[in-house]
Amino acid sequence: MTTLLLVDDDADQLAMRAMVLERAGYKVLVAAEVAGALAYCEFDVLIMDLIEDYLSLIASIGSRPIIVLTGRGTVPDLPVARILRKPCPTRVLLATIAELV
């Protein structure tokens, strides 16, 4: 089973997205901050919002795919697999995950 690490500082977004991804058949780990996310070692794909100190999280992931979900107008050039704009349709997120695993 594919394990996703979902990181977002918006508790409502985190809970809603986790529920949708679990119903789609994924094991979902959640964290609301970088420190919490760094506690997880075993996951296949990181899905994250651009939260405070996000660059240290990206740097620590290694070669695992990263999907950034953001509502920001401009996004810096990041070493990630995909950048998706919020609101991101569920079908687009699921297709992107499937493409990366």
N, C-alpha and C positions, 0 to 999 in steps of 0.2 A: 504494500500500500504506500502510495506517495504521501510524504509528510511535508506540509507547508508551514512556514513560520510567518505569521501575520503580525505586523507591527504598525500601530497607529495610536496616536495620543488622544483620539476622539473615541471615547468609550462606546458610543452608539454605533459608529461606523465599524469599530472592531467587532462588536457582538453580532451585528447584522451580517457582515462579510464572513465571519467565522461560521455562522449558522448555514449560510448559503453554500460555502465550500464543503462543509461536513455533509450536507445533504447531497452534494455532487459526488461523494465517495472518498473525499480526502481526509486524512488525519490532519488536524489543525492545531498548532501551538500558537498561543497569543502572548503579546507583550505590548505594554503601553509606553515603553521607554527603551532606550538603548541598553541600559544596564540589565533590564529584564530579558531582552533579546539575546544578549551575550551569554546568558546562563544556559541557553539551549545549544547543544552540539549536534544533535541528530535530526536533520531535516534536509529535504531535497531542493526546495525552492523558497527564497525569501520574497515576500510581498510586503512592501513598506511604503508608508507615507514619508514625506521629507520632514521628519521630526527633528527636534534639537539634537545636535551631534550625530546626524545621519552619516556623515563622511567616515567617522570611526567605525560605524557598523558596516558600511560597505567595504571598508578596507579589511575588516576581520573575517569576512565570509569566505574568502579564497575563490575557488573556481565554480562554486555553485551559482546557478542562475538567480538573478535579482530582477524583480518587477517593481518598478516605482509607480505608485498611484498618487497623482498630485492634482491639486486644484490651482496651483500657482500659475500665473501667466507666463513667466519665464522660468526655465529650468537650466541650471548649469550643465555643461557637458559632463556626464557621469559614466563610469565604467560599469554599465548595467545592461542586461539583455533587452529590456523594454521599458519605455516610459509611457504610461497610459494616463489620460486625462480624466479627472473626476468631473462629473459623475461618469463612471465607466459601466457600460452595460454588462450584466453578468455573463452573457454569451461571449462577449469579447474577452473578458478575464479568463473564463474557462478555456476558450480556444487558445489563448496565449500560454496558459499553464500546460495544456496538452502538447503544444508545439515544443515546449522547453524540456519536458521530461521524457 
